């Protein structure tokens, strides 16, 4: 099990909640903390595989040419 990325995901959610000012008495929005929490959450979700990443694969013809040259 990937425990560390899951922990990073949860902490990103916590930072996002704190950035909105939900847990503070003054209820002021901390934009930097909010953005960093969202970035951390998205990156952890990508590492966990919850967000599919685009892949670039070479066409089969190019791979065949490279194999035949050697």
N, CA, C and O atoms as a GROMACS GRO file, in nm:
protein
  280
    1UNK      N    1   0.085  -0.119   0.000
    1UNK     CA    2   0.000   0.000   0.000
    1UNK      C    3   0.089   0.124   0.000
    1UNK      O    4   0.193   0.128   0.064
    2UNK      N    5   0.045   0.222  -0.072
    2UNK     CA    6   0.119   0.346  -0.080
    2UNK      C    7   0.072   0.438   0.033
    2UNK      O    8  -0.022   0.515   0.016
    3UNK      N    9   0.138   0.430   0.147
    3UNK     CA   10   0.094   0.505   0.264
    3UNK      C   11   0.138   0.651   0.255
    3UNK      O   12   0.061   0.740   0.289
    4UNK      N   13   0.260   0.675   0.210
    4UNK     CA   14   0.310   0.812   0.208
    4UNK      C   15   0.231   0.903   0.114
    4UNK      O   16   0.195   1.013   0.155
    5UNK      N   17   0.203   0.862  -0.011
    5UNK     CA   18   0.121   0.951  -0.095
    5UNK      C   19  -0.020   0.972  -0.039
    5UNK      O   20  -0.078   1.079  -0.057
    6UNK      N   21  -0.074   0.872   0.027
    6UNK     CA   22  -0.206   0.888   0.088
    6UNK      C   23  -0.201   0.989   0.202
    6UNK      O   24  -0.292   1.070   0.219
    7UNK      N   25  -0.094   0.984   0.280
    7UNK     CA   26  -0.074   1.080   0.388
    7UNK      C   27  -0.056   1.222   0.332
    7UNK      O   28  -0.110   1.318   0.387
    8UNK      N   29   0.018   1.234   0.223
    8UNK     CA   30   0.037   1.365   0.159
    8UNK      C   31  -0.096   1.417   0.106
    8UNK      O   32  -0.123   1.537   0.115
    9UNK      N   33  -0.178   1.329   0.051
    9UNK     CA   34  -0.311   1.369   0.002
    9UNK      C   35  -0.397   1.423   0.116
    9UNK      O   36  -0.461   1.527   0.102
   10UNK      N   37  -0.400   1.352   0.227
   10UNK     CA   38  -0.481   1.395   0.341
   10UNK      C   39  -0.430   1.527   0.397
   10UNK      O   40  -0.509   1.616   0.429
   11UNK      N   41  -0.299   1.542   0.408
   11UNK     CA   42  -0.244   1.668   0.458
   11UNK      C   43  -0.272   1.783   0.360
   11UNK      O   44  -0.292   1.896   0.404
   12UNK      N   45  -0.273   1.755   0.230
   12UNK     CA   46  -0.310   1.857   0.134
   12UNK      C   47  -0.454   1.904   0.153
   12UNK      O   48  -0.483   2.023   0.142
   13UNK      N   49  -0.542   1.809   0.182
   13UNK     CA   50  -0.681   1.847   0.212
   13UNK      C   51  -0.690   1.932   0.338
   13UNK      O   52  -0.767   2.027   0.344
   14UNK      N   53  -0.612   1.896   0.439
   14UNK     CA   54  -0.611   1.972   0.565
   14UNK      C   55  -0.562   2.113   0.540
   14UNK      O   56  -0.621   2.209   0.590
   15UNK      N   57  -0.452   2.127   0.464
   15UNK     CA   58  -0.400   2.261   0.434
   15UNK      C   59  -0.500   2.342   0.353
   15UNK      O   60  -0.510   2.463   0.371
   16UNK      N   61  -0.574   2.276   0.265
   16UNK     CA   62  -0.675   2.346   0.186
   16UNK      C   63  -0.787   2.397   0.277
   16UNK      O   64  -0.834   2.510   0.260
   17UNK      N   65  -0.830   2.316   0.372
   17UNK     CA   66  -0.936   2.359   0.464
   17UNK      C   67  -0.887   2.474   0.551
   17UNK      O   68  -0.960   2.570   0.574
   18UNK      N   69  -0.763   2.465   0.599
   18UNK     CA   70  -0.710   2.575   0.680
   18UNK      C   71  -0.690   2.700   0.596
   18UNK      O   72  -0.702   2.811   0.648
   19UNK      N   73  -0.659   2.684   0.468
   19UNK     CA   74  -0.641   2.800   0.381
   19UNK      C   75  -0.770   2.875   0.353
   19UNK      O   76  -0.767   2.995   0.328
   20UNK      N   77  -0.882   2.804   0.358
   20UNK     CA   78  -1.011   2.872   0.336
   20UNK      C   79  -1.054   2.954   0.457
   20UNK      O   80  -1.145   3.036   0.447
   21UNK      N   81  -0.990   2.932   0.570
   21UNK     CA   82  -1.027   3.007   0.690
   21UNK      C   83  -1.138   2.940   0.768
   21UNK      O   84  -1.193   2.999   0.861
   22UNK      N   85  -1.172   2.817   0.732
   22UNK     CA   86  -1.281   2.746   0.798
   22UNK      C   87  -1.250   2.718   0.944
   22UNK      O   88  -1.339   2.724   1.029
   23UNK      N   89  -1.124   2.688   0.974
   23UNK     CA   90  -1.088   2.649   1.110
   23UNK      C   91  -1.035   2.766   1.194
   23UNK      O   92  -1.004   2.748   1.311
   24UNK      N   93  -1.024   2.884   1.135
   24UNK     CA   94  -0.971   2.999   1.209
   24UNK      C   95  -1.086   3.083   1.264
   24UNK      O   96  -1.198   3.080   1.213
   25UNK      N   97  -1.055   3.157   1.367
   25UNK     CA   98  -1.158   3.241   1.427
   25UNK      C   99  -1.191   3.361   1.339
   25UNK      O  100  -1.306   3.403   1.332
   26UNK      N  101  -1.090   3.417   1.272
   26UNK     CA  102  -1.112   3.535   1.190
   26UNK      C  103  -1.176   3.504   1.057
   26UNK      O  104  -1.227   3.595   0.991
   27UNK      N  105  -1.176   3.378   1.015
   27UNK     CA  106  -1.232   3.334   0.888
   27UNK      C  107  -1.176   3.409   0.768
   27UNK      O  108  -1.249   3.436   0.672
   28UNK      N  109  -1.048   3.441   0.773
   28UNK     CA  110  -0.986   3.507   0.658
   28UNK      C  111  -0.920   3.401   0.570
   28UNK      O  112  -0.867   3.301   0.620
   29UNK      N  113  -0.923   3.423   0.440
   29UNK     CA  114  -0.871   3.327   0.343
   29UNK      C  115  -0.723   3.353   0.322
   29UNK      O  116  -0.682   3.464   0.290
   30UNK      N  117  -0.642   3.250   0.340
   30UNK     CA  118  -0.499   3.256   0.312
   30UNK      C  119  -0.479   3.193   0.174
   30UNK      O  120  -0.478   3.070   0.161
   31UNK      N  121  -0.462   3.276   0.073
   31UNK     CA  122  -0.459   3.229  -0.065
   31UNK      C  123  -0.338   3.140  -0.090
   31UNK      O  124  -0.351   3.038  -0.158
   32UNK      N  125  -0.222   3.174  -0.036
   32UNK     CA  126  -0.102   3.094  -0.059
   32UNK      C  127  -0.118   2.955   0.000
   32UNK      O  128  -0.085   2.856  -0.066
   33UNK      N  129  -0.167   2.945   0.122
   33UNK     CA  130  -0.187   2.816   0.184
   33UNK      C  131  -0.294   2.736   0.110
   33UNK      O  132  -0.282   2.614   0.096
   34UNK      N  133  -0.396   2.802   0.063
   34UNK     CA  134  -0.501   2.736  -0.014
   34UNK      C  135  -0.446   2.678  -0.143
   34UNK      O  136  -0.474   2.563  -0.176
   35UNK      N  137  -0.369   2.756  -0.217
   35UNK     CA  138  -0.312   2.708  -0.343
   35UNK      C  139  -0.211   2.597  -0.322
   35UNK      O  140  -0.208   2.500  -0.399
   36UNK      N  141  -0.128   2.609  -0.220
   36UNK     CA  142  -0.030   2.503  -0.193
   36UNK      C  143  -0.099   2.374  -0.149
   36UNK      O  144  -0.055   2.265  -0.185
   37UNK      N  145  -0.206   2.386  -0.073
   37UNK     CA  146  -0.282   2.268  -0.033
   37UNK      C  147  -0.346   2.199  -0.152
   37UNK      O  148  -0.346   2.076  -0.162
   38UNK      N  149  -0.402   2.278  -0.245
   38UNK     CA  150  -0.461   2.221  -0.366
   38UNK      C  151  -0.355   2.156  -0.454
   38UNK      O  152  -0.377   2.048  -0.508
   39UNK      N  153  -0.239   2.220  -0.467
   39UNK     CA  154  -0.131   2.163  -0.546
   39UNK      C  155  -0.084   2.031  -0.486
   39UNK      O  156  -0.062   1.933  -0.558
   40UNK      N  157  -0.068   2.028  -0.356
   40UNK     CA  158  -0.024   1.907  -0.288
   40UNK      C  159  -0.127   1.796  -0.304
   40UNK      O  160  -0.091   1.680  -0.324
   41UNK      N  161  -0.254   1.830  -0.296
   41UNK     CA  162  -0.360   1.730  -0.310
   41UNK      C  163  -0.363   1.673  -0.451
   41UNK      O  164  -0.376   1.552  -0.469
   42UNK      N  165  -0.350   1.759  -0.551
   42UNK     CA  166  -0.354   1.712  -0.690
   42UNK      C  167  -0.231   1.627  -0.722
   42UNK      O  168  -0.243   1.524  -0.789
   43UNK      N  169  -0.115   1.668  -0.676
   43UNK     CA  170   0.007   1.590  -0.702
   43UNK      C  171   0.001   1.453  -0.634
   43UNK      O  172   0.043   1.353  -0.693
   44UNK      N  173  -0.050   1.447  -0.513
   44UNK     CA  174  -0.062   1.319  -0.444
   44UNK      C  175  -0.163   1.229  -0.513
   44UNK      O  176  -0.142   1.108  -0.522
   45UNK      N  177  -0.272   1.286  -0.563
   45UNK     CA  178  -0.372   1.208  -0.636
   45UNK      C  179  -0.313   1.153  -0.766
   45UNK      O  180  -0.346   1.042  -0.806
   46UNK      N  181  -0.227   1.231  -0.831
   46UNK     CA  182  -0.162   1.184  -0.953
   46UNK      C  183  -0.065   1.070  -0.923
   46UNK      O  184  -0.058   0.973  -0.998
   47UNK      N  185   0.008   1.080  -0.813
   47UNK     CA  186   0.101   0.973  -0.774
   47UNK      C  187   0.025   0.846  -0.739
   47UNK      O  188   0.070   0.736  -0.770
   48UNK      N  189  -0.089   0.861  -0.674
   48UNK     CA  190  -0.168   0.745  -0.637
   48UNK      C  191  -0.238   0.681  -0.757
   48UNK      O  192  -0.287   0.569  -0.747
   49UNK      N  193  -0.243   0.752  -0.869
   49UNK     CA  194  -0.304   0.697  -0.989
   49UNK      C  195  -0.451   0.730  -1.002
   49UNK      O  196  -0.520   0.675  -1.088
   50UNK      N  197  -0.500   0.820  -0.918
   50UNK     CA  198  -0.641   0.857  -0.924
   50UNK      C  199  -0.666   0.954  -1.038
   50UNK      O  200  -0.779   0.966  -1.086
   51UNK      N  201  -0.563   1.023  -1.083
   51UNK     CA  202  -0.572   1.113  -1.198
   51UNK      C  203  -0.487   1.050  -1.309
   51UNK      O  204  -0.365   1.039  -1.293
   52UNK      N  205  -0.547   1.009  -1.418
   52UNK     CA  206  -0.467   0.945  -1.524
   52UNK      C  207  -0.376   1.047  -1.591
   52UNK      O  208  -0.419   1.157  -1.626
   53UNK      N  209  -0.252   1.010  -1.608
   53UNK     CA  210  -0.155   1.098  -1.671
   53UNK      C  211  -0.144   1.063  -1.819
   53UNK      O  212  -0.148   0.945  -1.855
   54UNK      N  213  -0.131   1.164  -1.906
   54UNK     CA  214  -0.117   1.134  -2.049
   54UNK      C  215   0.018   1.071  -2.078
   54UNK      O  216   0.120   1.108  -2.019
   55UNK      N  217   0.018   0.977  -2.169
   55UNK     CA  218   0.143   0.913  -2.207
   55UNK      C  219   0.167   0.936  -2.355
   55UNK      O  220   0.074   0.942  -2.434
   56UNK      N  221   0.292   0.948  -2.389
   56UNK     CA  222   0.330   0.964  -2.529
   56UNK      C  223   0.397   0.836  -2.572
   56UNK      O  224   0.506   0.803  -2.525
   57UNK      N  225   0.334   0.766  -2.661
   57UNK     CA  226   0.395   0.644  -2.712
   57UNK      C  227   0.428   0.666  -2.859
   57UNK      O  228   0.353   0.728  -2.934
   58UNK      N  229   0.542   0.612  -2.898
   58UNK     CA  230   0.584   0.625  -3.036
   58UNK      C  231   0.501   0.532  -3.124
   58UNK      O  232   0.460   0.425  -3.079
   59UNK      N  233   0.475   0.572  -3.247
   59UNK     CA  234   0.402   0.483  -3.338
   59UNK      C  235   0.480   0.353  -3.360
   59UNK      O  236   0.603   0.351  -3.350
   60UNK      N  237   0.409   0.247  -3.390
   60UNK     CA  238   0.472   0.116  -3.407
   60UNK      C  239   0.575   0.115  -3.519
   60UNK      O  240   0.675   0.044  -3.511
   61UNK      N  241   0.552   0.193  -3.624
   61UNK     CA  242   0.644   0.195  -3.737
   61UNK      C  243   0.781   0.247  -3.694
   61UNK      O  244   0.883   0.195  -3.739
   62UNK      N  245   0.785   0.348  -3.608
   62UNK     CA  246   0.913   0.400  -3.562
   62UNK      C  247   0.987   0.296  -3.478
   62UNK      O  248   1.109   0.283  -3.491
   63UNK      N  249   0.916   0.224  -3.394
   63UNK     CA  250   0.981   0.122  -3.313
   63UNK      C  251   1.036   0.010  -3.400
   63UNK      O  252   1.145  -0.041  -3.373
   64UNK      N  253   0.964  -0.028  -3.503
   64UNK     CA  254   1.011  -0.133  -3.594
   64UNK      C  255   1.138  -0.089  -3.668
   64UNK      O  256   1.230  -0.168  -3.687
   65UNK      N  257   1.142   0.037  -3.709
   65UNK     CA  258   1.260   0.088  -3.780
   65UNK      C  259   1.382   0.087  -3.690
   65UNK      O  260   1.492   0.053  -3.734
   66UNK      N  261   1.363   0.123  -3.564
   66UNK     CA  262   1.477   0.124  -3.473
   66UNK      C  263   1.528  -0.018  -3.448
   66UNK      O  264   1.649  -0.038  -3.435
   67UNK      N  265   1.441  -0.113  -3.443
   67UNK     CA  266   1.484  -0.252  -3.420
   67UNK      C  267   1.556  -0.310  -3.541
   67UNK      O  268   1.649  -0.390  -3.526
   68UNK      N  269   1.515  -0.269  -3.660
   68UNK     CA  270   1.576  -0.326  -3.781
   68UNK      C  271   1.710  -0.263  -3.815
   68UNK      O  272   1.785  -0.323  -3.892
   69UNK      N  273   1.744  -0.150  -3.763
   69UNK     CA  274   1.870  -0.085  -3.796
   69UNK      C  275   1.989  -0.155  -3.731
   69UNK      O  276   2.100  -0.148  -3.783
   70UNK      N  277   1.968  -0.222  -3.622
   70UNK     CA  278   2.082  -0.282  -3.551
   70UNK      C  279   2.097  -0.423  -3.587
   70UNK      O  280   2.187  -0.490  -3.536
   0.00000   0.00000   0.00000
